[in-house]
Amino acid sequence: MRTKNHVWTPPALGLALVLSGCTYSPDEPKPSSSSPSPFAPLENQIQLFMDEGAVATVVQVRWPEGEWSRAYGVRDLESKAPAQPTDRAEVASVTKTMTAVTVLKLVDDHLIGLDDPVNDIIPGFTSALKPPGPITARQLLSHTSGIPEVNDALPKDVDFRPVLSQTLTMERGLELAGTLPWAPASVGTFKYSNTNYLALGLLVQTLRHKPFVQVMQEEVFDPLGLKHTSLDHLDPHENGLLHGYVTLRGERIDTTDNTFTVGNPAGGAVSTMEDLNLLLAGIFQGRAVSPTSLKEMKTSPGFGPYGLGVWEHADGCSKESRHEGLGSFDDYQTVAVSSADGLYQAAMTVTTPPMPTEFEDPSTANKRDLLNGQIESTLNETLDRLCTPAN
């Protein structure tokens, strides 16, 4: 499957690959030869990912004095074309940060309040899900609605291909989640569920009277300069695309086709690491939503390290938290981090070593989670080395 756990998702196989090379961005500043590079530990960690069988790793770091990009490995295991810093990848739940912007813009435009109930606004919400009481936009954004997880209602067959060949629409997602019980006691506590963001996509679409994909283009991608980001169906033969893989009964399967997540507000975006950094810079520099909405976005309800569409992480140079989008598919692991003031960003995607899904081998879920956590730690440690401590 492409989906699992707190991020949208469905032993390395000893691939005989030569993945030691890397591709540089053209105009990056060179560190002084008299001092160690602040990126050496990052490069060492990436090399470990590659040594453990990752197909590709792409990273970009931005700070007030410059930008640093690298690409390791190959775009795909057939052509073995070298990966490039500008390559696109499916970024999974980092999409939720984008979707949160469209919802907060509804609040800024006084089309809904964060604490207004959505039960009678979102088509099918009440009839399909049977919520135990009024559910607010804030609860959906912060994963405190208690709504059932749509992934838990999907087939758990070892052969994942029939599920991935059909698009999970927002409406269908609500119907599937509605086959599971919604416990009244879960409302108000943190419980990560992709269904929250399927519902929010329908909320945006209903109040804007436009398709959700169009709203995302007009309110997020275009204003923030995300020229290489989309929610559209991918052409697997597209140039500049990182291919993902899993195995099925020992056979390697190319899972790049994104039919399952096309247009999905919880995990459907395809993007570059540069665009993810532009996204977070635009948000936290105050160019995406109002100051009031930005403050709400950065504030956790207190039940977990999650605000409205972003995770929290300690900042080694500030009393404020950094904010992150975390994305996990079976075939890609992606993390994007920003300082609270929007002056520092880092984004990385790793094309996961081809492994079975958790339905064939339950141990692979922990391996993917570990990889995502290692990416997160590595990016934050890099920003700690670059940032200027607050007085």
Secondary structure, DSSP 4 states (H G I P E B T S, - for coil): ---BTTB--------------EEE-TTPPPPPTTS--TTHHHHHHHHHHHHTT-SEEEEEEEETTEEEEEEEEBS-TTT-PBP-TT-BEE-TTHHHHHHHHHHHHHHHTTSS-TTSB-TTTSTTIIIII--SS--BHHHHHTT-S-PPPGGGGS---S--HHHHTS---HHHHHHHHTTS---GGGTTS----THHHHHHHHHHHHHHTS-HHHHHIIIIITTTT-TT-B-SPP-TT-TTB---EEEETTEEEE----GGGTT-TTT--EE-HHHHHHHHHHHHTTSSS-HHHHHHHT---SSSSB-SS-EEE--TT-SSPEEEEEEE-SSEEEEEEE-TTSS-EEEEEEEPPP-B-TTT-THHHHHHHHHHHHHHHHHHHHHHHHSPPP-
